[in-house]
Amino acid sequence: MKSIILFVRFLLEMITVLGILSGVWLSNGIWNKIFYLVVGVAIFLVWVRYGAPNSNHALTGVAKLVLEIVVYGIGIFMFYRLFGNQVGAIYTDVVVADLVLMYVFRLQGN
């Protein structure tokens, strides 16, 4: 069960960044494309630096939870905006379930 939860977390990290970056191709207008590119790259860089478990600067405890809520909150907003209500709701459900299970099973590494 724990390995499934960790695998889903890995997939969520990848899907979040790739989903936001897909806005570069799916959105109209140069400013929207630039916006999605900047947000996607920023999320990637912040997560690599502070969210990745093997990072030298990985956050723990409440700071990690706040980072997760902010990153996945941005992801939720972007998924609703890019892909509509159905995909946004599915993404939200998976994110919330994974976050809860990560903390219930103490898989955060804090």
C-alpha atoms as one frame of an Amber mdcrd trajectory, in Angstrom:
protein
   0.000   0.000   0.000   2.777   2.431   0.925   4.622   1.887  -2.349   1.400
   2.637  -4.261   0.934   5.887  -2.341   4.539   6.912  -3.060   4.138   5.994
  -6.729   0.964   8.106  -6.964   2.876  10.977  -5.329   5.605  10.691  -7.950
   3.004  10.670 -10.730   1.277  13.711  -9.223   4.554  15.620  -9.176   5.148
  14.841 -12.851   1.525  15.413 -13.915   1.364  18.729 -12.076   4.387  20.195
 -13.848   3.576  18.695 -17.246  -0.090  19.683 -16.957   0.792  23.296 -16.235
   3.400  23.359 -19.006   0.811  21.972 -21.434  -0.836  25.385 -21.163   1.952
  26.645 -23.420   0.380  24.634 -26.264  -3.267  24.610 -25.186  -3.797  28.285
 -24.391  -4.401  31.147 -26.766  -2.367  34.314 -26.830   1.307  34.877 -26.266
   0.866  36.210 -22.717  -1.092  33.125 -21.641   1.608  30.892 -23.121   4.334
  32.833 -21.319   2.302  32.692 -18.087   1.981  28.895 -18.207   5.654  28.508
 -19.078   6.802  30.712 -16.196   4.458  29.086 -13.663   5.390  25.565 -14.799
   9.123  26.217 -14.627   8.777  28.005 -11.270   6.811  25.097  -9.781   9.427
  22.666 -11.094  12.354  24.646  -9.660  10.715  25.207  -6.266   9.745  21.542
  -5.980  13.220  20.300  -6.968  14.852  22.599  -4.429  12.472  22.299  -1.477
  10.033  19.442  -2.104  12.136  16.594  -3.433  12.949  14.142  -0.640  16.642
  13.825  -1.627  17.243  17.575  -1.882  19.776  19.105   0.504  17.224  21.861
   1.174  14.125  19.665   1.521  11.524  21.128   3.826   9.989  19.095   6.629
   7.043  19.338   8.974   4.624  22.216   8.621   6.815  23.997   6.061   6.611
  20.939   3.767   2.833  20.772   4.205   2.507  24.466   3.314   4.691  23.935
   0.239   2.547  20.979  -0.841  -0.683  22.905  -0.328   0.612  25.883  -2.330
   2.065  23.801  -5.181  -0.920  21.487  -5.485  -3.320  24.412  -4.978  -1.757
  26.130  -7.986  -1.968  22.829  -9.849  -5.653  22.465  -9.000  -6.402  25.996
 -10.186  -4.475  25.459 -13.415  -6.065  22.075 -14.119  -9.557  23.530 -13.760
  -8.577  26.427 -15.992  -6.882  24.318 -18.666  -8.863  21.087 -18.704 -12.276
  21.951 -17.287 -14.364  20.806 -14.345 -14.199  17.052 -14.837 -10.426  16.752
 -15.097  -9.942  19.421 -12.425 -12.182  17.531 -10.014 -10.397  14.228 -10.639
  -7.005  15.871 -10.150  -8.253  17.529  -6.940  -9.590  14.237  -5.569  -6.337
  12.407  -6.266  -4.231  15.209  -4.744  -6.309  15.382  -1.563  -6.421  11.596
  -1.152  -2.679  11.290  -1.691  -1.848  14.107   0.727  -4.044  12.578   3.421
  -2.584   9.104   2.903   0.992  10.437   2.876   0.462  11.927   6.318  -1.627
   9.057   7.712   1.109   6.563   6.798   3.905   9.010   7.722   5.550   8.820
   4.322   6.741  12.433   4.276  10.175  11.666   5.651   9.961  14.353   8.367
